[in-house]
């Protein structure tokens, strides 16, 4: 059975209204949503100006015709199975139905049988009821089948997609089985908007390849990247644990000793990344994962550099609390100090429960980052360590020249605090 949120999309591709790549993008977006409805794909295609209202109405008409055909076939099979009508008389009614269709008139088979005195109306109603019950059972079974969503159950680039793990601004992460190695991995599939620009793709593959050779206990290891069926993806180590963003949402604030432990681990991972001349550019708590043994790992390695030209567009989609002033205004010139700033904002957030700079929407936050001065951490946490507050303050300096110049300097001060603590 075809899943409900791709039925209209597949018809649109068949008609040549949209490309398979555009449908793939919609599938990924819809895979983020918890509930499915028949109108989701239509609303999304209309919202993104991929289809006109007239085209959607044409596709809806086509779908209704297809559903009538399915229902008619089910009624016919039920009649034959139960032997409710003589086969010769049944064939004659089918001929009448075909002639009506040729004249662009559809007459349900059960209606013809009733009008010819071959079925009682109550029997026809019961047949339709049985057909509907059987359809509902099939859909209920299908609903718990992973294949009900756009990609679940499919094999892409040698990976069998098992379940959805998470979704974000760049794409969707799935749990998948790498078939040749019988290895369970995390598979991230990029949204089409990040894959449609050739320059971005070229840089993505170059830097993802570099990210694949990074090897550090505080980094999620990337295995390989590829493209198939219009989907661009990369596979990575599957880490069983808790997303740090979810963790701090639950806790709101962390004791300074715990916060120091996690930020120090993130700094060590970033120091390793920077040693290869790679800048992460998307450091934030939701890009960290905490294993059950307390080890923090950084996700999405090296993927933000090639997306630097779209950072401003992304800012309108989310809340860019972690973007440094230079990353907002001149992303091409941003370097590892942008990661230091973002890690400092993360440190501030988990200590205070608030971001250094806020605003009512993304645009206001971007403006405020350049203009406003953060409140001292001590105004939130009176007993904060003076040494920790100084480190955070230096990490989030607006002027990159006044910030720590590299992650080794940050770690030098963090390690000294750990010794004192």
Sine and cosine of phi, psi and omega as CSV:
sin_phi,cos_phi,sin_psi,cos_psi,sin_omega,cos_omega
0.00,0.00,0.70,-0.71,-0.02,-1.00
-0.98,0.20,0.66,-0.75,-0.07,-1.00
-0.95,0.32,0.49,-0.87,-0.19,-0.98
-0.91,0.40,-0.50,0.87,-0.08,-1.00
-1.00,-0.01,0.12,0.99,0.11,-0.99
-0.86,-0.50,-0.07,1.00,-0.07,-1.00
-0.85,0.52,-0.82,0.57,0.00,-1.00
-0.90,0.44,-0.62,0.79,0.01,-1.00
-0.87,0.50,-0.69,0.72,0.02,-1.00
-0.91,0.41,-0.61,0.79,0.08,-1.00
-0.89,0.45,-0.63,0.78,0.00,-1.00
-0.90,0.43,-0.62,0.78,0.05,-1.00
-0.92,0.40,-0.70,0.72,0.02,-1.00
-0.85,0.52,-0.62,0.79,-0.01,-1.00
-0.98,0.21,-0.22,0.97,-0.03,-1.00
0.99,0.12,0.25,0.97,0.00,-1.00
-0.96,0.28,-0.60,0.80,0.02,-1.00
-0.71,-0.70,0.24,-0.97,0.04,-1.00
-1.00,-0.03,0.27,-0.96,0.06,-1.00
-0.88,0.47,-0.58,0.81,0.00,-1.00
-0.90,0.43,-0.65,0.76,0.03,-1.00
-0.91,0.41,-0.62,0.79,0.07,-1.00
-0.92,0.40,-0.65,0.76,0.04,-1.00
-0.83,0.56,-0.68,0.73,0.01,-1.00
-0.87,0.49,-0.69,0.72,0.01,-1.00
-0.91,0.42,-0.62,0.78,0.02,-1.00
-0.86,0.50,-0.70,0.72,-0.01,-1.00
-0.90,0.44,-0.66,0.75,0.01,-1.00
-0.90,0.44,-0.70,0.71,-0.02,-1.00
-0.93,0.36,-0.46,0.89,0.03,-1.00
-0.92,0.39,-0.26,0.96,0.04,-1.00
-0.98,0.22,-0.37,0.93,-0.16,-0.99
-1.00,0.03,0.58,-0.82,-0.09,-1.00
-0.96,0.26,-0.64,0.77,-0.07,-1.00
-0.93,-0.38,0.50,-0.86,0.00,-1.00
-0.91,-0.41,0.55,-0.83,0.14,-0.99
-0.56,-0.83,0.34,-0.94,-0.07,-1.00
-0.91,0.40,-0.40,0.92,-0.10,-1.00
-1.00,-0.03,-0.12,0.99,-0.06,-1.00
-0.84,0.54,-0.77,0.64,-0.07,-1.00
-0.90,0.43,-0.62,0.78,0.00,-1.00
-0.90,0.43,-0.71,0.70,-0.01,-1.00
-0.89,0.45,-0.64,0.77,-0.01,-1.00
-0.92,0.38,-0.70,0.72,0.01,-1.00
-0.90,0.44,-0.61,0.79,0.02,-1.00
-0.95,0.32,-0.69,0.72,-0.01,-1.00
-0.87,0.49,-0.63,0.78,-0.02,-1.00
-1.00,0.03,0.18,0.98,0.04,-1.00
0.85,0.52,0.50,0.87,0.05,-1.00
-1.00,0.06,-0.45,0.89,0.06,-1.00
-0.72,-0.70,0.50,-0.86,0.12,-0.99
-1.00,0.03,0.25,-0.97,0.03,-1.00
-0.88,0.48,-0.60,0.80,0.02,-1.00
-0.90,0.45,-0.67,0.74,0.02,-1.00
-0.91,0.42,-0.64,0.77,0.03,-1.00
-0.89,0.46,-0.67,0.74,0.02,-1.00
-0.89,0.45,-0.62,0.78,0.06,-1.00
-0.89,0.46,-0.68,0.73,0.00,-1.00
-0.93,0.37,-0.60,0.80,0.04,-1.00
-0.89,0.45,-0.64,0.77,0.05,-1.00
-0.89,0.45,-0.70,0.72,0.03,-1.00
-0.88,0.48,-0.65,0.76,0.00,-1.00
-0.91,0.41,-0.67,0.75,0.02,-1.00
-0.87,0.49,-0.65,0.76,0.03,-1.00
-0.89,0.46,-0.69,0.72,0.01,-1.00
-0.88,0.47,-0.65,0.76,0.00,-1.00
-0.92,0.40,-0.60,0.80,0.06,-1.00
-0.90,0.44,-0.63,0.78,0.03,-1.00
-0.89,0.45,-0.66,0.75,0.01,-1.00
-0.90,0.44,-0.69,0.72,0.01,-1.00
-0.90,0.44,-0.68,0.74,-0.01,-1.00
-0.88,0.47,-0.65,0.76,0.02,-1.00
-0.91,0.42,-0.64,0.77,0.01,-1.00
-0.91,0.41,-0.65,0.76,0.04,-1.00
-0.89,0.45,-0.70,0.72,-0.01,-1.00
-0.88,0.47,-0.70,0.72,0.01,-1.00
-0.89,0.45,-0.63,0.78,0.00,-1.00
-0.92,0.40,-0.67,0.74,0.01,-1.00
-0.88,0.47,-0.68,0.73,0.00,-1.00
-0.93,0.37,-0.65,0.76,-0.02,-1.00
-0.90,0.44,-0.68,0.73,-0.05,-1.00
-1.00,0.04,-0.13,0.99,0.01,-1.00
0.80,0.60,0.76,0.65,-0.04,-1.00
-0.99,0.11,-0.34,0.94,-0.04,-1.00
-0.71,-0.71,0.61,-0.79,0.07,-1.00
-0.85,0.53,0.72,-0.69,-0.11,-0.99
-0.87,0.49,-0.63,0.77,-0.01,-1.00
-0.90,0.44,-0.69,0.72,0.02,-1.00
-0.93,0.37,-0.56,0.83,0.04,-1.00
-0.89,0.45,-0.68,0.74,0.01,-1.00
-0.89,0.46,-0.62,0.79,0.02,-1.00
-0.90,0.45,-0.65,0.76,0.04,-1.00
-0.92,0.40,-0.58,0.81,0.04,-1.00
-0.91,0.42,-0.60,0.80,0.05,-1.00
-0.90,0.43,-0.67,0.74,0.04,-1.00
-0.88,0.48,-0.67,0.74,0.00,-1.00
-0.89,0.46,-0.68,0.73,-0.01,-1.00
-0.88,0.47,-0.67,0.74,0.02,-1.00
-0.89,0.45,-0.62,0.78,0.02,-1.00
-0.91,0.42,-0.66,0.75,0.02,-1.00
-0.89,0.46,-0.63,0.77,0.02,-1.00
-0.87,0.49,-0.47,0.88,0.04,-1.00
-0.99,-0.10,0.31,0.95,0.05,-1.00
0.89,0.46,0.59,0.81,0.09,-1.00
-0.80,-0.60,0.79,-0.62,0.00,-1.00
-0.96,-0.27,0.84,-0.54,0.07,-1.00
-0.88,-0.47,0.89,-0.45,0.02,-1.00
-0.83,0.55,0.61,-0.79,-0.05,-1.00
-0.84,0.54,-0.68,0.73,-0.04,-1.00
-0.90,0.44,-0.51,0.86,0.05,-1.00
-0.92,0.40,-0.68,0.74,0.04,-1.00
-0.89,0.47,-0.68,0.73,-0.02,-1.00
-0.89,0.45,-0.62,0.78,0.03,-1.00
-0.93,0.38,-0.71,0.71,-0.04,-1.00
-0.91,0.42,-0.45,0.89,0.04,-1.00
-1.00,-0.02,0.11,0.99,0.04,-1.00
0.95,0.31,0.34,0.94,-0.02,-1.00
-1.00,-0.07,-0.26,0.96,0.04,-1.00
-0.62,-0.79,0.55,-0.84,0.16,-0.99
-0.99,0.15,0.47,-0.89,-0.03,-1.00
-0.87,0.50,-0.64,0.77,-0.01,-1.00
-0.91,0.41,-0.54,0.84,0.06,-1.00
-0.93,0.36,-0.67,0.74,0.04,-1.00
-0.87,0.49,-0.66,0.75,0.02,-1.00
-0.89,0.45,-0.64,0.77,0.01,-1.00
-0.92,0.40,-0.60,0.80,0.04,-1.00
-0.88,0.47,-0.73,0.68,0.02,-1.00
-0.88,0.47,-0.62,0.79,0.03,-1.00
-0.89,0.46,-0.68,0.73,0.01,-1.00
-0.91,0.42,-0.67,0.74,0.03,-1.00
-0.88,0.48,-0.67,0.75,0.00,-1.00
-0.92,0.40,-0.65,0.76,0.03,-1.00
-0.88,0.47,-0.71,0.70,0.00,-1.00
-0.89,0.46,-0.64,0.77,0.03,-1.00
-0.90,0.44,-0.68,0.73,0.00,-1.00
-0.89,0.46,-0.63,0.77,0.03,-1.00
-0.89,0.45,-0.70,0.71,0.01,-1.00
-0.87,0.49,-0.66,0.75,-0.01,-1.00
-0.93,0.37,-0.61,0.79,0.01,-1.00
-0.90,0.44,-0.66,0.75,0.04,-1.00
-0.91,0.42,-0.67,0.74,-0.04,-1.00
-0.92,0.40,-0.52,0.86,-0.06,-1.00
-0.88,0.47,-0.55,0.84,0.02,-1.00
-1.00,0.00,-0.02,1.00,0.03,-1.00
-0.99,0.11,0.79,-0.61,0.00,-1.00
-0.82,0.58,-0.41,0.91,-0.06,-1.00
-0.96,0.28,-0.01,1.00,-0.04,-1.00
-0.93,0.36,-0.42,0.91,0.01,-1.00
-1.00,-0.05,0.16,-0.99,-0.18,-0.98
-0.85,0.53,-0.64,0.76,-0.10,-0.99
-0.91,-0.42,-0.31,0.95,-0.08,-1.00
-0.88,0.48,0.75,-0.66,-0.01,-1.00
1.00,-0.02,-0.22,0.98,0.00,-1.00
-1.00,0.10,0.37,-0.93,0.10,-0.99
-0.97,-0.25,0.83,-0.56,-0.04,-1.00
-0.78,-0.63,0.91,-0.41,0.04,-1.00
0.87,0.49,0.53,0.85,-0.01,-1.00
1.00,0.07,0.15,0.99,0.02,-1.00
-0.90,-0.44,0.81,-0.58,0.08,-1.00
-1.00,-0.01,0.89,-0.45,-0.10,-1.00
-0.98,0.18,0.86,-0.50,-0.13,-0.99
-0.99,-0.13,-0.75,0.66,-0.07,-1.00
-0.34,-0.94,0.30,-0.95,0.02,-1.00
-1.00,0.04,0.71,-0.70,0.04,-1.00
-0.99,-0.13,-0.78,0.63,-0.08,-1.00
-0.29,-0.96,0.24,-0.97,0.06,-1.00
-0.67,-0.74,0.52,-0.85,-0.01,-1.00
-0.57,-0.82,-0.26,-0.97,-0.05,-1.00
-0.94,0.35,-0.43,0.90,-0.07,-1.00
-1.00,-0.10,-0.41,0.91,-0.05,-1.00
0.14,-0.99,-0.28,-0.96,-0.04,-1.00
-0.86,-0.52,0.67,-0.75,0.03,-1.00
-0.97,-0.24,0.77,-0.64,0.00,-1.00
-0.87,-0.50,0.47,-0.88,0.22,-0.98
-0.99,0.11,0.77,-0.64,-0.09,-1.00
-0.62,-0.78,0.38,-0.93,0.06,-1.00
-0.96,-0.28,0.87,-0.50,0.10,-0.99
-0.98,0.20,0.95,-0.32,-0.23,-0.97
-0.91,0.42,-0.64,0.77,-0.08,-1.00
-0.94,0.34,-0.48,0.88,0.00,-1.00
-0.96,-0.27,-0.04,1.00,-0.08,-1.00
0.77,0.63,0.72,0.70,-0.08,-1.00
-0.88,-0.47,0.73,-0.68,0.05,-1.00
-0.99,0.11,0.77,-0.64,-0.06,-1.00
-0.72,-0.70,0.14,-0.99,0.22,-0.98
-0.98,-0.18,0.74,-0.67,-0.04,-1.00
-0.88,-0.48,0.88,-0.47,0.02,-1.00
-0.97,-0.23,0.80,-0.60,-0.01,-1.00
-0.93,-0.37,0.82,-0.57,-0.10,-1.00
-0.98,0.21,0.55,-0.84,0.14,-0.99
-0.91,0.41,0.47,-0.88,-0.05,-1.00
-0.86,0.51,-0.56,0.83,-0.05,-1.00
-0.89,0.46,-0.43,0.90,0.05,-1.00
-1.00,-0.01,-0.22,0.98,-0.06,-1.00
-0.96,-0.27,-0.17,0.99,-0.10,-0.99
-0.99,0.14,-0.35,0.94,0.00,-1.00
-1.00,0.01,0.87,-0.50,-0.10,-1.00
-0.88,0.47,-0.62,0.78,-0.01,-1.00
-0.91,0.41,-0.66,0.75,0.04,-1.00
-0.89,0.46,-0.67,0.74,-0.01,-1.00
-0.90,0.43,-0.69,0.72,-0.01,-1.00
-0.86,0.51,-0.70,0.71,0.00,-1.00
-0.94,0.34,-0.58,0.81,0.04,-1.00
-0.85,0.52,-0.76,0.65,-0.02,-1.00
-0.91,0.41,-0.62,0.79,0.01,-1.00
-0.91,0.42,-0.72,0.70,-0.07,-1.00
-0.99,0.17,-0.51,0.86,0.08,-1.00
-0.92,0.40,-0.56,0.83,0.07,-1.00
-0.90,0.43,-0.67,0.74,0.05,-1.00
-0.90,0.43,-0.68,0.73,0.02,-1.00
-0.86,0.50,-0.48,0.88,0.00,-1.00
-0.92,0.40,-0.38,0.93,0.01,-1.00
-1.00,-0.07,-0.12,0.99,0.06,-1.00
-0.93,0.37,0.69,-0.73,-0.04,-1.00
-0.62,-0.79,0.97,-0.26,-0.05,-1.00
-0.44,-0.90,0.60,-0.80,-0.03,-1.00
-0.87,0.49,-0.35,0.94,-0.02,-1.00
-0.98,-0.21,0.31,0.95,0.05,-1.00
-0.83,-0.56,0.62,-0.79,0.16,-0.99
-0.98,0.19,0.84,-0.53,-0.11,-0.99
-0.98,0.21,0.74,-0.68,0.07,-1.00
-1.00,-0.04,0.74,-0.67,-0.04,-1.00
-1.00,-0.02,-0.84,0.54,-0.03,-1.00
-0.35,-0.94,0.24,-0.97,0.04,-1.00
-0.74,-0.67,0.37,-0.93,-0.02,-1.00
-0.17,-0.99,-0.07,-1.00,0.02,-1.00
-0.61,-0.79,0.68,-0.73,0.08,-1.00
-0.40,-0.92,0.68,-0.74,0.06,-1.00
0.84,0.55,0.49,0.87,0.01,-1.00
1.00,0.09,-0.01,1.00,0.04,-1.00
-0.98,-0.18,0.75,-0.66,0.11,-0.99
-0.97,-0.22,0.73,-0.68,-0.14,-0.99
-0.57,-0.82,0.27,-0.96,0.23,-0.97
-0.58,-0.81,0.56,-0.83,0.01,-1.00
-0.97,-0.23,0.50,-0.87,-0.04,-1.00
-0.51,-0.86,0.20,-0.98,0.04,-1.00
-0.83,0.56,0.74,-0.67,0.08,-1.00
-1.00,0.03,0.91,-0.43,-0.02,-1.00
-0.97,-0.26,0.88,-0.48,0.06,-1.00
-0.99,0.13,0.88,-0.47,-0.02,-1.00
0.04,-1.00,-0.34,-0.94,-0.06,-1.00
-0.92,-0.38,0.74,-0.67,0.10,-1.00
-0.90,0.43,0.76,-0.64,-0.09,-1.00
-0.91,0.42,-0.54,0.84,0.06,-1.00
-0.88,0.47,-0.68,0.73,0.04,-1.00
-0.92,0.40,-0.60,0.80,-0.03,-1.00
-0.89,0.46,-0.71,0.70,-0.03,-1.00
-0.97,0.23,-0.39,0.92,0.12,-0.99
-0.91,0.42,-0.62,0.78,0.01,-1.00
-0.95,0.31,-0.69,0.72,-0.07,-1.00
-1.00,0.08,-0.46,0.89,-0.09,-1.00
0.95,0.31,-0.87,0.49,0.09,-1.00
-0.77,-0.63,0.43,-0.90,0.02,-1.00
-0.90,-0.43,0.52,-0.86,0.14,-0.99
-0.84,0.55,0.55,-0.83,-0.11,-0.99
-0.88,0.47,-0.50,0.87,0.02,-1.00
-0.92,0.40,-0.67,0.75,0.01,-1.00
-0.93,0.36,-0.68,0.74,0.03,-1.00
-0.87,0.50,-0.68,0.73,0.01,-1.00
-0.88,0.47,-0.66,0.75,-0.01,-1.00
-0.87,0.49,-0.72,0.69,-0.05,-1.00
-0.95,0.30,-0.68,0.74,-0.01,-1.00
-0.91,0.42,-0.59,0.81,0.04,-1.00
-0.89,0.45,-0.66,0.75,0.04,-1.00
-0.89,0.45,-0.68,0.73,0.03,-1.00
-0.89,0.46,-0.64,0.77,0.02,-1.00
-0.89,0.45,-0.61,0.79,0.02,-1.00
-0.91,0.41,-0.67,0.74,0.04,-1.00
-0.89,0.46,-0.66,0.75,0.01,-1.00
-0.93,0.37,-0.58,0.82,0.06,-1.00
-0.85,0.52,-0.66,0.76,0.02,-1.00
-0.92,0.40,-0.69,0.73,0.03,-1.00
-0.86,0.51,-0.73,0.68,-0.05,-1.00
-0.91,0.42,-0.47,0.88,0.01,-1.00
-0.91,0.41,-0.30,0.95,0.06,-1.00
-0.99,-0.17,0.21,0.98,-0.01,-1.00
0.91,0.42,0.50,0.87,0.06,-1.00
-0.95,-0.32,0.71,-0.70,0.07,-1.00
-0.94,-0.34,0.76,-0.65,-0.06,-1.00
-0.94,0.35,-0.81,0.59,0.05,-1.00
0.93,0.36,0.16,0.99,0.08,-1.00
-0.62,-0.78,0.66,0.75,-0.01,-1.00
-0.97,0.24,0.81,-0.59,0.05,-1.00
-0.20,-0.98,0.34,-0.94,-0.07,-1.00
-0.82,0.58,-0.58,0.81,-0.04,-1.00
-0.95,0.33,-0.16,0.99,0.09,-1.00
-0.99,-0.16,0.26,0.97,0.13,-0.99
-0.91,-0.41,0.52,-0.85,0.11,-0.99
-0.76,-0.65,0.67,-0.74,-0.05,-1.00
-0.95,-0.31,0.87,-0.49,0.07,-1.00
-0.96,0.26,0.24,-0.97,-0.02,-1.00
-0.90,0.44,-0.39,0.92,0.02,-1.00
-1.00,0.02,0.14,0.99,0.07,-1.00
1.00,0.02,0.02,1.00,0.02,-1.00
-0.98,0.19,0.77,-0.64,0.06,-1.00
-1.00,-0.10,0.69,-0.73,0.06,-1.00
-0.80,-0.60,0.64,-0.77,0.02,-1.00
-1.00,-0.02,0.71,-0.70,0.03,-1.00
-0.97,-0.25,0.11,-0.99,0.05,-1.00
0.83,0.56,0.78,0.62,-0.07,-1.00
-0.93,0.37,0.77,-0.64,0.16,-0.99
0.91,0.42,0.22,0.97,-0.10,-0.99
-1.00,-0.05,-0.26,0.96,-0.08,-1.00
-0.99,0.12,-0.39,0.92,-0.05,-1.00
-0.87,0.50,-0.75,0.66,-0.05,-1.00
-0.95,0.31,-0.19,0.98,0.03,-1.00
-0.99,-0.17,0.22,0.97,-0.11,-0.99
-0.86,0.50,-0.56,0.83,-0.03,-1.00
-0.94,0.35,-0.27,0.96,-0.01,-1.00
-0.95,-0.31,0.15,0.99,-0.03,-1.00
-0.88,0.48,-0.61,0.79,-0.02,-1.00
-0.92,0.39,-0.60,0.80,0.06,-1.00
-0.91,0.41,-0.64,0.77,-0.01,-1.00
-0.91,0.41,-0.50,0.86,-0.03,-1.00
-0.88,0.47,-0.51,0.86,0.01,-1.00
-0.97,0.24,-0.21,0.98,-0.05,-1.00
-1.00,-0.07,-0.40,0.91,-0.10,-0.99
-0.73,-0.69,-0.44,-0.90,0.04,-1.00
-0.87,-0.50,0.98,-0.22,-0.19,-0.98
-0.99,0.14,0.77,0.64,-0.01,-1.00
-0.87,0.50,-0.49,0.87,-0.18,-0.98
-0.99,-0.11,0.08,1.00,-0.02,-1.00
-1.00,0.08,0.78,-0.63,0.03,-1.00
-0.96,0.28,0.37,-0.93,0.00,-1.00
-0.82,0.57,-0.66,0.75,-0.03,-1.00
-0.94,0.33,-0.50,0.87,0.02,-1.00
-0.94,0.34,-0.51,0.86,0.03,-1.00
-0.96,0.29,-0.73,0.69,-0.17,-0.99
-1.00,-0.06,-0.48,0.88,-0.01,-1.00
-0.52,-0.85,0.94,0.33,-0.14,-0.99
-0.86,0.51,-0.47,0.89,-0.02,-1.00
-0.91,0.41,-0.43,0.90,-0.03,-1.00
-1.00,-0.08,-0.10,1.00,-0.03,-1.00
-0.93,0.38,0.63,-0.77,-0.01,-1.00
-0.78,-0.63,-0.37,-0.93,-0.08,-1.00
-0.87,0.49,-0.34,0.94,0.03,-1.00
-0.93,0.37,-0.38,0.93,0.11,-0.99
-0.92,0.39,-0.60,0.80,0.08,-1.00
-0.92,0.39,-0.61,0.79,0.03,-1.00
-0.89,0.46,-0.69,0.72,0.04,-1.00
-0.86,0.51,-0.75,0.66,-0.05,-1.00
-0.89,0.46,-0.62,0.78,0.04,-1.00
-0.93,0.38,-0.58,0.82,0.07,-1.00
-0.90,0.43,-0.65,0.76,0.06,-1.00
-0.89,0.45,-0.65,0.76,0.04,-1.00
-0.88,0.47,-0.67,0.74,0.02,-1.00
-0.87,0.49,-0.74,0.67,0.01,-1.00
-0.85,0.52,-0.72,0.70,-0.05,-1.00
-0.88,0.48,-0.70,0.72,-0.08,-1.00
-0.98,0.21,-0.29,0.96,0.07,-1.00
-1.00,0.08,-0.56,0.83,-0.15,-0.99
-0.94,-0.34,-0.34,0.94,-0.12,-0.99
0.99,0.14,0.10,1.00,-0.03,-1.00
-0.67,-0.74,0.28,-0.96,0.08,-1.00
-1.00,-0.05,0.45,-0.89,-0.01,-1.00
-0.85,0.52,-0.63,0.77,-0.01,-1.00
-0.79,-0.62,0.71,-0.70,-0.01,-1.00
-0.84,-0.55,-0.20,-0.98,0.00,-1.00
0.20,-0.98,0.21,-0.98,-0.05,-1.00
-0.99,0.16,-0.41,0.91,0.03,-1.00
-0.48,-0.88,0.05,-1.00,-0.09,-1.00
-0.87,0.50,-0.69,0.72,-0.02,-1.00
-0.88,0.48,-0.68,0.74,-0.01,-1.00
-0.92,0.40,-0.63,0.78,0.04,-1.00
-0.88,0.47,-0.70,0.72,0.01,-1.00
-0.86,0.51,-0.70,0.72,0.02,-1.00
-0.91,0.42,-0.67,0.74,-0.05,-1.00
-0.92,0.38,-0.54,0.84,0.01,-1.00
-0.85,0.53,-0.60,0.80,-0.02,-1.00
-0.98,0.18,-0.40,0.92,-0.17,-0.99
-0.95,-0.31,-0.64,0.77,-0.18,-0.98
-1.00,0.02,0.40,-0.92,0.06,-1.00
-0.96,-0.29,0.76,-0.65,-0.01,-1.00
-0.90,0.44,0.51,-0.86,0.14,-0.99
-0.92,0.39,0.54,-0.84,0.08,-1.00
-0.88,0.48,0.59,-0.81,0.03,-1.00
-0.87,0.50,-0.55,0.84,-0.03,-1.00
-0.90,0.44,-0.34,0.94,0.05,-1.00
-0.96,0.29,-0.36,0.93,0.09,-1.00
-1.00,-0.08,-0.68,0.73,-0.10,-0.99
-0.82,-0.57,1.00,-0.01,-0.09,-1.00
-0.84,0.54,-0.51,0.86,-0.05,-1.00
-0.99,-0.10,0.35,0.94,0.00,-1.00
-0.89,0.46,0.61,-0.79,0.08,-1.00
-0.88,0.48,0.76,-0.65,0.00,-1.00
-0.87,0.49,-0.59,0.81,-0.02,-1.00
-0.92,0.40,-0.67,0.74,0.02,-1.00
-0.90,0.43,-0.69,0.73,-0.01,-1.00
-0.87,0.48,-0.64,0.77,0.02,-1.00
-0.90,0.44,-0.66,0.75,0.00,-1.00
-0.89,0.45,-0.74,0.67,-0.02,-1.00
-0.88,0.48,-0.69,0.72,-0.02,-1.00
-0.86,0.51,-0.66,0.75,0.00,-1.00
-0.95,0.32,-0.55,0.84,0.01,-1.00
-0.92,0.40,-0.53,0.85,-0.09,-1.00
-0.96,-0.28,0.39,0.92,0.12,-0.99
-0.86,0.52,0.66,-0.75,-0.02,-1.00
-0.92,0.38,-0.63,0.78,0.01,-1.00
-0.99,0.11,0.88,-0.48,-0.02,-1.00
-0.84,0.54,-0.49,0.87,-0.02,-1.00
-0.93,0.37,-0.40,0.91,0.00,-1.00
-1.00,-0.04,-0.16,0.99,0.02,-1.00
-0.98,0.18,0.15,-0.99,0.25,-0.97
-0.84,0.54,0.63,-0.78,-0.07,-1.00
-1.00,0.03,-0.31,0.95,0.07,-1.00
-0.42,-0.91,0.24,-0.97,-0.08,-1.00
-0.95,0.31,-0.39,0.92,0.05,-1.00
-0.90,0.45,-0.60,0.80,0.05,-1.00
-0.91,0.41,-0.66,0.75,0.04,-1.00
-0.87,0.50,-0.74,0.67,-0.03,-1.00
-0.90,0.43,-0.55,0.83,0.04,-1.00
-0.85,0.53,-0.71,0.70,0.01,-1.00
-0.96,0.29,-0.63,0.78,0.02,-1.00
-0.90,0.44,-0.66,0.75,0.01,-1.00
-0.90,0.43,-0.60,0.80,0.03,-1.00
-0.90,0.43,-0.65,0.76,0.03,-1.00
-0.91,0.42,-0.65,0.76,0.02,-1.00
-0.87,0.49,-0.63,0.77,0.02,-1.00
-0.91,0.40,-0.69,0.72,0.00,-1.00
-0.90,0.43,-0.69,0.72,-0.02,-1.00
-0.90,0.44,0.00,0.00,0.00,0.00
